[in-house]
């Protein structure tokens, strides 16, 4: 076999400043809905957010989803219904406050 590796794009890390107004607004909404402090953390892995790093425009990004990152993309991946519904509420409030 004659194999050839071609890298079309190497994803850049998605980095947002923790103290940016957008990140803080998302954190405030998340804290309020969850009833506890949502952590700001570094995760390792690829998300669709990496696509936005290709843009000439620079803007903050937040990766936010239901469940535990440690359980993501595993056999029998699951999320508690109450956590899923809470994240839906977070997204609803983000849309109303950021876009409204």
Biopython code that builds the backbone (N, CA, C, O; Angstrom):
import numpy as np
from Bio.PDB.StructureBuilder import StructureBuilder

atoms = [
    (1, "UNK", "N", (0.826, -1.180, 0.000)),
    (1, "UNK", "CA", (0.000, 0.000, 0.000)),
    (1, "UNK", "C", (0.871, 1.245, 0.000)),
    (1, "UNK", "O", (1.939, 1.282, 0.612)),
    (2, "UNK", "N", (0.404, 2.230, -0.679)),
    (2, "UNK", "CA", (1.059, 3.532, -0.686)),
    (2, "UNK", "C", (0.064, 4.528, -0.083)),
    (2, "UNK", "O", (-0.893, 4.941, -0.738)),
    (3, "UNK", "N", (0.304, 4.904, 1.166)),
    (3, "UNK", "CA", (-0.608, 5.799, 1.865)),
    (3, "UNK", "C", (-0.049, 7.211, 1.897)),
    (3, "UNK", "O", (1.164, 7.414, 1.947)),
    (4, "UNK", "N", (-0.948, 8.180, 1.867)),
    (4, "UNK", "CA", (-0.544, 9.576, 1.911)),
    (4, "UNK", "C", (-1.447, 10.303, 2.902)),
    (4, "UNK", "O", (-2.669, 10.163, 2.854)),
    (5, "UNK", "N", (-0.854, 11.066, 3.782)),
    (5, "UNK", "CA", (-1.611, 11.848, 4.762)),
    (5, "UNK", "C", (-1.645, 13.299, 4.314)),
    (5, "UNK", "O", (-0.605, 13.921, 4.103)),
    (6, "UNK", "N", (-2.850, 13.829, 4.173)),
    (6, "UNK", "CA", (-3.019, 15.234, 3.817)),
    (6, "UNK", "C", (-3.829, 15.895, 4.928)),
    (6, "UNK", "O", (-4.937, 15.456, 5.235)),
    (7, "UNK", "N", (-3.283, 16.939, 5.525)),
    (7, "UNK", "CA", (-3.992, 17.678, 6.567)),
    (7, "UNK", "C", (-4.620, 18.891, 5.908)),
    (7, "UNK", "O", (-3.924, 19.806, 5.469)),
    (8, "UNK", "N", (-5.956, 18.889, 5.842)),
    (8, "UNK", "CA", (-6.669, 19.993, 5.211)),
    (8, "UNK", "C", (-6.794, 21.194, 6.142)),
    (8, "UNK", "O", (-6.759, 22.344, 5.704)),
    (9, "UNK", "N", (-6.935, 20.914, 7.402)),
    (9, "UNK", "CA", (-7.062, 21.991, 8.378)),
    (9, "UNK", "C", (-6.764, 21.415, 9.749)),
    (9, "UNK", "O", (-7.290, 20.364, 10.117)),
    (10, "UNK", "N", (-5.937, 22.091, 10.490)),
    (10, "UNK", "CA", (-5.647, 21.696, 11.856)),
    (10, "UNK", "C", (-6.405, 22.662, 12.759)),
    (10, "UNK", "O", (-6.135, 23.863, 12.745)),
    (11, "UNK", "N", (-7.341, 22.156, 13.534)),
    (11, "UNK", "CA", (-8.177, 23.016, 14.357)),
    (11, "UNK", "C", (-7.356, 23.774, 15.384)),
    (11, "UNK", "O", (-6.506, 23.209, 16.073)),
    (12, "UNK", "N", (-7.626, 25.046, 15.469)),
    (12, "UNK", "CA", (-6.999, 25.888, 16.470)),
    (12, "UNK", "C", (-7.803, 25.764, 17.764)),
    (12, "UNK", "O", (-8.992, 25.445, 17.725)),
    (13, "UNK", "N", (-7.178, 26.008, 18.889)),
    (13, "UNK", "CA", (-7.945, 25.973, 20.139)),
    (13, "UNK", "C", (-8.944, 27.118, 20.173)),
    (13, "UNK", "O", (-8.704, 28.190, 19.617)),
    (14, "UNK", "N", (-10.056, 26.875, 20.825)),
    (14, "UNK", "CA", (-11.085, 27.895, 21.017)),
    (14, "UNK", "C", (-10.805, 28.536, 22.368)),
    (14, "UNK", "O", (-10.954, 27.901, 23.412)),
    (15, "UNK", "N", (-10.402, 29.788, 22.336)),
    (15, "UNK", "CA", (-10.020, 30.470, 23.565)),
    (15, "UNK", "C", (-10.815, 31.767, 23.688)),
    (15, "UNK", "O", (-10.804, 32.601, 22.783)),
    (16, "UNK", "N", (-11.490, 31.924, 24.795)),
    (16, "UNK", "CA", (-12.200, 33.167, 25.103)),
    (16, "UNK", "C", (-11.730, 33.642, 26.466)),
    (16, "UNK", "O", (-11.442, 32.836, 27.351)),
    (17, "UNK", "N", (-11.657, 34.928, 26.625)),
    (17, "UNK", "CA", (-11.253, 35.484, 27.913)),
    (17, "UNK", "C", (-12.385, 35.290, 28.922)),
    (17, "UNK", "O", (-13.530, 35.653, 28.652)),
    (18, "UNK", "N", (-12.067, 34.727, 30.063)),
    (18, "UNK", "CA", (-13.070, 34.445, 31.096)),
    (18, "UNK", "C", (-13.782, 35.707, 31.569)),
    (18, "UNK", "O", (-14.938, 35.647, 31.987)),
    (19, "UNK", "N", (-13.103, 36.843, 31.506)),
    (19, "UNK", "CA", (-13.708, 38.083, 32.004)),
    (19, "UNK", "C", (-14.404, 38.891, 30.904)),
    (19, "UNK", "O", (-14.830, 40.020, 31.148)),
    (20, "UNK", "N", (-14.525, 38.327, 29.693)),
    (20, "UNK", "CA", (-15.209, 39.065, 28.631)),
    (20, "UNK", "C", (-16.687, 39.214, 28.991)),
    (20, "UNK", "O", (-17.257, 38.321, 29.617)),
    (21, "UNK", "N", (-17.312, 40.322, 28.608)),
    (21, "UNK", "CA", (-18.725, 40.534, 28.942)),
    (21, "UNK", "C", (-19.630, 39.401, 28.457)),
    (21, "UNK", "O", (-20.562, 39.013, 29.162)),
    (22, "UNK", "N", (-19.366, 38.862, 27.258)),
    (22, "UNK", "CA", (-20.195, 37.777, 26.737)),
    (22, "UNK", "C", (-20.075, 36.525, 27.599)),
    (22, "UNK", "O", (-21.084, 35.930, 27.977)),
    (23, "UNK", "N", (-18.848, 36.127, 27.909)),
    (23, "UNK", "CA", (-18.632, 34.934, 28.736)),
    (23, "UNK", "C", (-19.261, 35.129, 30.110)),
    (23, "UNK", "O", (-19.897, 34.213, 30.633)),
    (24, "UNK", "N", (-19.094, 36.293, 30.693)),
    (24, "UNK", "CA", (-19.670, 36.555, 32.015)),
    (24, "UNK", "C", (-21.199, 36.554, 31.975)),
    (24, "UNK", "O", (-21.842, 36.113, 32.927)),
    (25, "UNK", "N", (-21.780, 37.041, 30.884)),
    (25, "UNK", "CA", (-23.236, 37.017, 30.753)),
    (25, "UNK", "C", (-23.749, 35.580, 30.680)),
    (25, "UNK", "O", (-24.740, 35.240, 31.327)),
    (26, "UNK", "N", (-23.082, 34.743, 29.901)),
    (26, "UNK", "CA", (-23.465, 33.325, 29.796)),
    (26, "UNK", "C", (-23.297, 32.643, 31.149)),
    (26, "UNK", "O", (-24.149, 31.857, 31.562)),
    (27, "UNK", "N", (-22.202, 32.941, 31.836)),
    (27, "UNK", "CA", (-21.960, 32.346, 33.153)),
    (27, "UNK", "C", (-23.036, 32.772, 34.138)),
    (27, "UNK", "O", (-23.536, 31.942, 34.897)),
    (28, "UNK", "N", (-23.401, 34.042, 34.141)),
    (28, "UNK", "CA", (-24.435, 34.537, 35.054)),
    (28, "UNK", "C", (-25.773, 33.821, 34.801)),
    (28, "UNK", "O", (-26.448, 33.408, 35.745)),
    (29, "UNK", "N", (-26.144, 33.680, 33.538)),
    (29, "UNK", "CA", (-27.390, 32.976, 33.193)),
    (29, "UNK", "C", (-27.302, 31.518, 33.649)),
    (29, "UNK", "O", (-28.243, 30.998, 34.250)),
    (30, "UNK", "N", (-26.187, 30.864, 33.367)),
    (30, "UNK", "CA", (-26.019, 29.457, 33.755)),
    (30, "UNK", "C", (-26.082, 29.280, 35.263)),
    (30, "UNK", "O", (-26.752, 28.376, 35.762)),
    (31, "UNK", "N", (-25.375, 30.154, 35.995)),
    (31, "UNK", "CA", (-25.389, 30.085, 37.460)),
    (31, "UNK", "C", (-26.810, 30.218, 37.990)),
    (31, "UNK", "O", (-27.221, 29.494, 38.897)),
    (32, "UNK", "N", (-27.553, 31.155, 37.408)),
    (32, "UNK", "CA", (-28.921, 31.424, 37.858)),
    (32, "UNK", "C", (-29.839, 30.222, 37.607)),
    (32, "UNK", "O", (-30.588, 29.813, 38.494)),
    (33, "UNK", "N", (-29.778, 29.671, 36.413)),
    (33, "UNK", "CA", (-30.652, 28.543, 36.066)),
    (33, "UNK", "C", (-30.270, 27.288, 36.846)),
    (33, "UNK", "O", (-31.141, 26.570, 37.338)),
    (34, "UNK", "N", (-28.972, 27.026, 36.958)),
    (34, "UNK", "CA", (-28.526, 25.802, 37.635)),
    (34, "UNK", "C", (-28.615, 25.902, 39.150)),
    (34, "UNK", "O", (-28.645, 24.885, 39.843)),
    (35, "UNK", "N", (-28.656, 27.135, 39.667)),
    (35, "UNK", "CA", (-28.724, 27.304, 41.117)),
    (35, "UNK", "C", (-27.396, 27.059, 41.817)),
    (35, "UNK", "O", (-27.346, 26.923, 43.039)),
    (36, "UNK", "N", (-26.334, 27.005, 41.046)),
    (36, "UNK", "CA", (-24.991, 26.842, 41.598)),
    (36, "UNK", "C", (-24.008, 27.430, 40.583)),
    (36, "UNK", "O", (-24.376, 27.742, 39.450)),
    (37, "UNK", "N", (-22.774, 27.570, 41.007)),
    (37, "UNK", "CA", (-21.786, 28.185, 40.138)),
    (37, "UNK", "C", (-21.354, 27.233, 39.022)),
    (37, "UNK", "O", (-20.854, 26.137, 39.277)),
    (38, "UNK", "N", (-21.557, 27.675, 37.789)),
    (38, "UNK", "CA", (-21.111, 26.899, 36.629)),
    (38, "UNK", "C", (-19.612, 27.141, 36.442)),
    (38, "UNK", "O", (-19.179, 28.293, 36.406)),
    (39, "UNK", "N", (-18.825, 26.092, 36.323)),
    (39, "UNK", "CA", (-17.381, 26.290, 36.189)),
    (39, "UNK", "C", (-16.998, 26.797, 34.802)),
    (39, "UNK", "O", (-17.608, 26.427, 33.800)),
    (40, "UNK", "N", (-15.995, 27.635, 34.763)),
    (40, "UNK", "CA", (-15.343, 27.988, 33.504)),
    (40, "UNK", "C", (-14.124, 27.079, 33.427)),
    (40, "UNK", "O", (-13.250, 27.133, 34.293)),
    (41, "UNK", "N", (-14.064, 26.253, 32.406)),
    (41, "UNK", "CA", (-13.014, 25.238, 32.372)),
    (41, "UNK", "C", (-12.465, 25.057, 30.966)),
    (41, "UNK", "O", (-13.088, 25.454, 29.981)),
    (42, "UNK", "N", (-11.307, 24.460, 30.894)),
    (42, "UNK", "CA", (-10.701, 24.070, 29.625)),
    (42, "UNK", "C", (-11.084, 22.615, 29.374)),
    (42, "UNK", "O", (-10.953, 21.763, 30.252)),
    (43, "UNK", "N", (-11.558, 22.350, 28.162)),
    (43, "UNK", "CA", (-11.861, 20.969, 27.785)),
    (43, "UNK", "C", (-10.948, 20.585, 26.628)),
    (43, "UNK", "O", (-10.487, 21.442, 25.875)),
    (44, "UNK", "N", (-10.699, 19.317, 26.502)),
    (44, "UNK", "CA", (-9.857, 18.815, 25.422)),
    (44, "UNK", "C", (-10.733, 17.980, 24.509)),
    (44, "UNK", "O", (-11.390, 17.036, 24.949)),
    (45, "UNK", "N", (-10.737, 18.330, 23.260)),
    (45, "UNK", "CA", (-11.555, 17.632, 22.277)),
    (45, "UNK", "C", (-12.013, 18.626, 21.232)),
    (45, "UNK", "O", (-11.770, 19.826, 21.359)),
    (46, "UNK", "N", (-12.660, 18.143, 20.224)),
    (46, "UNK", "CA", (-13.121, 19.012, 19.141)),
    (46, "UNK", "C", (-14.614, 19.275, 19.283)),
    (46, "UNK", "O", (-15.386, 18.394, 19.659)),
    (47, "UNK", "N", (-14.996, 20.495, 18.978)),
    (47, "UNK", "CA", (-16.409, 20.869, 18.910)),
    (47, "UNK", "C", (-16.598, 21.691, 17.644)),
    (47, "UNK", "O", (-15.627, 22.076, 16.993)),
    (48, "UNK", "N", (-17.849, 21.957, 17.300)),
    (48, "UNK", "CA", (-18.130, 22.805, 16.139)),
    (48, "UNK", "C", (-17.593, 24.218, 16.341)),
    (48, "UNK", "O", (-17.419, 24.954, 15.370)),
    (49, "UNK", "N", (-17.329, 24.606, 17.577)),
    (49, "UNK", "CA", (-16.799, 25.943, 17.856)),
    (49, "UNK", "C", (-15.479, 26.177, 17.128)),
    (49, "UNK", "O", (-15.147, 27.314, 16.795)),
    (50, "UNK", "N", (-14.730, 25.111, 16.881)),
    (50, "UNK", "CA", (-13.452, 25.245, 16.183)),
    (50, "UNK", "C", (-13.624, 25.820, 14.782)),
    (50, "UNK", "O", (-12.718, 26.472, 14.264)),
    (51, "UNK", "N", (-14.773, 25.584, 14.170)),
    (51, "UNK", "CA", (-15.033, 26.131, 12.838)),
    (51, "UNK", "C", (-15.017, 27.662, 12.854)),
    (51, "UNK", "O", (-14.610, 28.291, 11.878)),
    (52, "UNK", "N", (-15.458, 28.256, 13.960)),
    (52, "UNK", "CA", (-15.535, 29.716, 14.038)),
    (52, "UNK", "C", (-14.153, 30.364, 14.150)),
    (52, "UNK", "O", (-14.018, 31.567, 13.926)),
    (53, "UNK", "N", (-13.144, 29.594, 14.487)),
    (53, "UNK", "CA", (-11.801, 30.171, 14.558)),
    (53, "UNK", "C", (-11.264, 30.490, 13.169)),
    (53, "UNK", "O", (-10.266, 31.198, 13.038)),
    (54, "UNK", "N", (-11.919, 29.972, 12.130)),
    (54, "UNK", "CA", (-11.512, 30.254, 10.757)),
    (54, "UNK", "C", (-11.953, 31.649, 10.309)),
    (54, "UNK", "O", (-11.444, 32.170, 9.316)),
    (55, "UNK", "N", (-12.877, 32.240, 11.021)),
    (55, "UNK", "CA", (-13.435, 33.534, 10.639)),
    (55, "UNK", "C", (-12.426, 34.663, 10.816)),
    (55, "UNK", "O", (-11.592, 34.628, 11.721)),
    (56, "UNK", "N", (-12.511, 35.654, 9.950)),
    (56, "UNK", "CA", (-11.679, 36.845, 10.097)),
    (56, "UNK", "C", (-12.153, 37.686, 11.276)),
    (56, "UNK", "O", (-11.386, 38.471, 11.833)),
    (57, "UNK", "N", (-13.410, 37.521, 11.652)),
    (57, "UNK", "CA", (-13.961, 38.237, 12.811)),
    (57, "UNK", "C", (-13.568, 37.516, 14.089)),
    (57, "UNK", "O", (-13.607, 36.287, 14.156)),
    (58, "UNK", "N", (-13.200, 38.264, 15.075)),
    (58, "UNK", "CA", (-12.851, 37.696, 16.373)),
    (58, "UNK", "C", (-13.995, 37.948, 17.336)),
    (58, "UNK", "O", (-14.400, 39.094, 17.526)),
    (59, "UNK", "N", (-14.514, 36.915, 17.935)),
    (59, "UNK", "CA", (-15.594, 37.056, 18.898)),
    (59, "UNK", "C", (-15.480, 35.936, 19.922)),
    (59, "UNK", "O", (-14.936, 34.872, 19.626)),
    (60, "UNK", "N", (-15.997, 36.173, 21.134)),
    (60, "UNK", "CA", (-15.886, 35.143, 22.176)),
    (60, "UNK", "C", (-16.795, 33.954, 21.869)),
    (60, "UNK", "O", (-17.858, 34.104, 21.265)),
    (61, "UNK", "N", (-16.361, 32.789, 22.291)),
    (61, "UNK", "CA", (-17.127, 31.557, 22.125)),
    (61, "UNK", "C", (-17.229, 30.849, 23.464)),
    (61, "UNK", "O", (-16.310, 30.894, 24.282)),
    (62, "UNK", "N", (-18.352, 30.203, 23.670)),
    (62, "UNK", "CA", (-18.567, 29.394, 24.868)),
    (62, "UNK", "C", (-19.104, 28.045, 24.406)),
    (62, "UNK", "O", (-20.039, 27.988, 23.608)),
    (63, "UNK", "N", (-18.523, 26.974, 24.898)),
    (63, "UNK", "CA", (-19.034, 25.628, 24.632)),
    (63, "UNK", "C", (-19.906, 25.268, 25.831)),
    (63, "UNK", "O", (-19.425, 25.206, 26.962)),
    (64, "UNK", "N", (-21.170, 25.034, 25.580)),
    (64, "UNK", "CA", (-22.130, 24.785, 26.656)),
    (64, "UNK", "C", (-23.061, 23.654, 26.248)),
    (64, "UNK", "O", (-23.719, 23.725, 25.210)),
    (65, "UNK", "N", (-23.113, 22.624, 27.057)),
    (65, "UNK", "CA", (-23.999, 21.514, 26.752)),
    (65, "UNK", "C", (-24.418, 20.794, 28.009)),
    (65, "UNK", "O", (-23.907, 21.054, 29.098)),
    (66, "UNK", "N", (-25.345, 19.895, 27.843)),
    (66, "UNK", "CA", (-25.866, 19.125, 28.971)),
    (66, "UNK", "C", (-24.941, 17.955, 29.283)),
    (66, "UNK", "O", (-24.249, 17.439, 28.406)),
    (67, "UNK", "N", (-24.941, 17.555, 30.529)),
    (67, "UNK", "CA", (-24.179, 16.382, 30.930)),
    (67, "UNK", "C", (-22.748, 16.706, 31.305)),
    (67, "UNK", "O", (-22.332, 17.865, 31.318)),
    (68, "UNK", "N", (-22.020, 15.673, 31.606)),
    (68, "UNK", "CA", (-20.626, 15.793, 32.020)),
    (68, "UNK", "C", (-19.705, 15.594, 30.827)),
    (68, "UNK", "O", (-19.891, 14.661, 30.046)),
    (69, "UNK", "N", (-18.700, 16.475, 30.681)),
    (69, "UNK", "CA", (-17.754, 16.321, 29.587)),
    (69, "UNK", "C", (-17.043, 14.975, 29.679)),
    (69, "UNK", "O", (-16.713, 14.383, 28.651)),
    (70, "UNK", "N", (-16.804, 14.486, 30.886)),
    (70, "UNK", "CA", (-16.116, 13.205, 31.068)),
    (70, "UNK", "C", (-16.934, 12.027, 30.549)),
    (70, "UNK", "O", (-16.380, 10.961, 30.283)),
    (71, "UNK", "N", (-18.247, 12.208, 30.403)),
    (71, "UNK", "CA", (-19.105, 11.131, 29.916)),
    (71, "UNK", "C", (-19.424, 11.278, 28.432)),
    (71, "UNK", "O", (-20.096, 10.423, 27.855)),
    (72, "UNK", "N", (-18.950, 12.350, 27.812)),
    (72, "UNK", "CA", (-19.286, 12.615, 26.408)),
    (72, "UNK", "C", (-18.616, 11.610, 25.478)),
    (72, "UNK", "O", (-17.470, 11.209, 25.679)),
    (73, "UNK", "N", (-19.365, 11.221, 24.462)),
    (73, "UNK", "CA", (-18.867, 10.362, 23.385)),
    (73, "UNK", "C", (-18.315, 9.035, 23.894)),
    (73, "UNK", "O", (-17.270, 8.565, 23.444)),
    (74, "UNK", "N", (-19.019, 8.459, 24.814)),
    (74, "UNK", "CA", (-18.650, 7.165, 25.377)),
    (74, "UNK", "C", (-19.771, 6.159, 25.078)),
    (74, "UNK", "O", (-20.871, 6.539, 24.677)),
    (75, "UNK", "N", (-19.479, 4.908, 25.274)),
    (75, "UNK", "CA", (-20.517, 3.883, 25.154)),
    (75, "UNK", "C", (-21.587, 4.193, 26.187)),
    (75, "UNK", "O", (-21.277, 4.491, 27.340)),
    (76, "UNK", "N", (-22.826, 4.124, 25.780)),
    (76, "UNK", "CA", (-23.980, 4.403, 26.647)),
    (76, "UNK", "C", (-23.983, 5.835, 27.161)),
    (76, "UNK", "O", (-24.420, 6.095, 28.282)),
    (77, "UNK", "N", (-23.502, 6.755, 26.352)),
    (77, "UNK", "CA", (-23.541, 8.172, 26.735)),
    (77, "UNK", "C", (-24.981, 8.547, 27.070)),
    (77, "UNK", "O", (-25.914, 8.163, 26.365)),
    (78, "UNK", "N", (-25.146, 9.296, 28.145)),
    (78, "UNK", "CA", (-26.492, 9.709, 28.537)),
    (78, "UNK", "C", (-26.402, 11.009, 29.321)),
    (78, "UNK", "O", (-25.319, 11.442, 29.716)),
    (79, "UNK", "N", (-27.547, 11.614, 29.534)),
    (79, "UNK", "CA", (-27.629, 12.838, 30.316)),
    (79, "UNK", "C", (-28.934, 12.790, 31.108)),
    (79, "UNK", "O", (-29.948, 12.293, 30.619)),
    (80, "UNK", "N", (-28.899, 13.303, 32.316)),
    (80, "UNK", "CA", (-30.101, 13.343, 33.150)),
    (80, "UNK", "C", (-31.098, 14.319, 32.537)),
    (80, "UNK", "O", (-30.712, 15.387, 32.063)),
    (81, "UNK", "N", (-32.361, 13.961, 32.546)),
    (81, "UNK", "CA", (-33.404, 14.786, 31.944)),
    (81, "UNK", "C", (-33.454, 16.179, 32.567)),
    (81, "UNK", "O", (-33.626, 17.166, 31.852)),
    (82, "UNK", "N", (-33.306, 16.273, 33.888)),
    (82, "UNK", "CA", (-33.361, 17.596, 34.529)),
    (82, "UNK", "C", (-32.204, 18.484, 34.079)),
    (82, "UNK", "O", (-32.378, 19.695, 33.948)),
    (83, "UNK", "N", (-31.025, 17.903, 33.841)),
    (83, "UNK", "CA", (-29.885, 18.674, 33.349)),
    (83, "UNK", "C", (-30.121, 19.119, 31.908)),
    (83, "UNK", "O", (-29.802, 20.253, 31.549)),
    (84, "UNK", "N", (-30.668, 18.246, 31.094)),
    (84, "UNK", "CA", (-30.995, 18.576, 29.707)),
    (84, "UNK", "C", (-31.989, 19.736, 29.655)),
    (84, "UNK", "O", (-31.803, 20.681, 28.888)),
    (85, "UNK", "N", (-33.030, 19.664, 30.458)),
    (85, "UNK", "CA", (-34.043, 20.726, 30.487)),
    (85, "UNK", "C", (-33.456, 22.036, 31.013)),
    (85, "UNK", "O", (-33.833, 23.111, 30.547)),
    (86, "UNK", "N", (-32.549, 21.957, 31.965)),
    (86, "UNK", "CA", (-31.897, 23.168, 32.488)),
    (86, "UNK", "C", (-31.071, 23.839, 31.401)),
    (86, "UNK", "O", (-31.092, 25.064, 31.276)),
    (87, "UNK", "N", (-30.348, 23.054, 30.617)),
    (87, "UNK", "CA", (-29.539, 23.624, 29.545)),
    (87, "UNK", "C", (-30.433, 24.243, 28.469)),
    (87, "UNK", "O", (-30.081, 25.272, 27.892)),
    (88, "UNK", "N", (-31.583, 23.629, 28.194)),
    (88, "UNK", "CA", (-32.537, 24.249, 27.269)),
    (88, "UNK", "C", (-32.973, 25.620, 27.784)),
    (88, "UNK", "O", (-33.079, 26.572, 27.010)),
    (89, "UNK", "N", (-33.224, 25.717, 29.079)),
    (89, "UNK", "CA", (-33.613, 26.997, 29.686)),
    (89, "UNK", "C", (-32.472, 28.013, 29.597)),
    (89, "UNK", "O", (-32.708, 29.197, 29.354)),
    (90, "UNK", "N", (-31.257, 27.556, 29.792)),
    (90, "UNK", "CA", (-30.097, 28.451, 29.665)),
    (90, "UNK", "C", (-30.043, 29.019, 28.249)),
    (90, "UNK", "O", (-29.889, 30.227, 28.071)),
    (91, "UNK", "N", (-30.167, 28.159, 27.246)),
    (91, "UNK", "CA", (-30.129, 28.631, 25.857)),
    (91, "UNK", "C", (-31.285, 29.584, 25.564)),
    (91, "UNK", "O", (-31.108, 30.570, 24.849)),
    (92, "UNK", "N", (-32.443, 29.303, 26.102)),
    (92, "UNK", "CA", (-33.597, 30.192, 25.912)),
    (92, "UNK", "C", (-33.290, 31.577, 26.480)),
    (92, "UNK", "O", (-33.532, 32.591, 25.825)),
    (93, "UNK", "N", (-32.760, 31.613, 27.698)),
    (93, "UNK", "CA", (-32.446, 32.904, 28.326)),
    (93, "UNK", "C", (-31.318, 33.624, 27.590)),
    (93, "UNK", "O", (-31.344, 34.849, 27.477)),
    (94, "UNK", "N", (-30.337, 32.888, 27.091)),
    (94, "UNK", "CA", (-29.271, 33.505, 26.311)),
    (94, "UNK", "C", (-29.867, 34.178, 25.082)),
    (94, "UNK", "O", (-29.542, 35.327, 24.780)),
    (95, "UNK", "N", (-30.735, 33.467, 24.375)),
    (95, "UNK", "CA", (-31.353, 34.025, 23.164)),
    (95, "UNK", "C", (-32.145, 35.288, 23.490)),
    (95, "UNK", "O", (-32.063, 36.279, 22.764)),
    (96, "UNK", "N", (-32.909, 35.256, 24.576)),
    (96, "UNK", "CA", (-33.723, 36.424, 24.938)),
    (96, "UNK", "C", (-32.861, 37.618, 25.351)),
    (96, "UNK", "O", (-33.176, 38.755, 25.001)),
    (97, "UNK", "N", (-31.787, 37.374, 26.085)),
    (97, "UNK", "CA", (-30.957, 38.484, 26.580)),
    (97, "UNK", "C", (-29.940, 38.986, 25.552)),
    (97, "UNK", "O", (-29.708, 40.190, 25.446)),
    (98, "UNK", "N", (-29.341, 38.079, 24.808)),
    (98, "UNK", "CA", (-28.301, 38.484, 23.865)),
    (98, "UNK", "C", (-28.922, 38.973, 22.541)),
    (98, "UNK", "O", (-28.461, 39.953, 21.955)),
    (99, "UNK", "N", (-29.946, 38.293, 22.094)),
    (99, "UNK", "CA", (-30.551, 38.656, 20.809)),
    (99, "UNK", "C", (-31.770, 39.549, 20.964)),
    (99, "UNK", "O", (-32.178, 40.226, 20.020)),
    (100, "UNK", "N", (-32.353, 39.546, 22.170)),
    (100, "UNK", "CA", (-33.630, 40.215, 22.400)),
    (100, "UNK", "C", (-33.572, 41.673, 22.446)),
    (100, "UNK", "O", (-34.599, 42.326, 22.635)),
]
sb = StructureBuilder()
sb.init_structure("model")
sb.init_model(0)
sb.init_chain("A")
sb.init_seg("    ")
for serial, (resi, resn, name, xyz) in enumerate(atoms, 1):
    if name == "N":
        sb.init_residue(resn, " ", resi, " ")
    sb.init_atom(name, np.array(xyz, "f"), 0.0, 1.0, " ", f" {name:<3s}", serial, name[0])
structure = sb.get_structure()
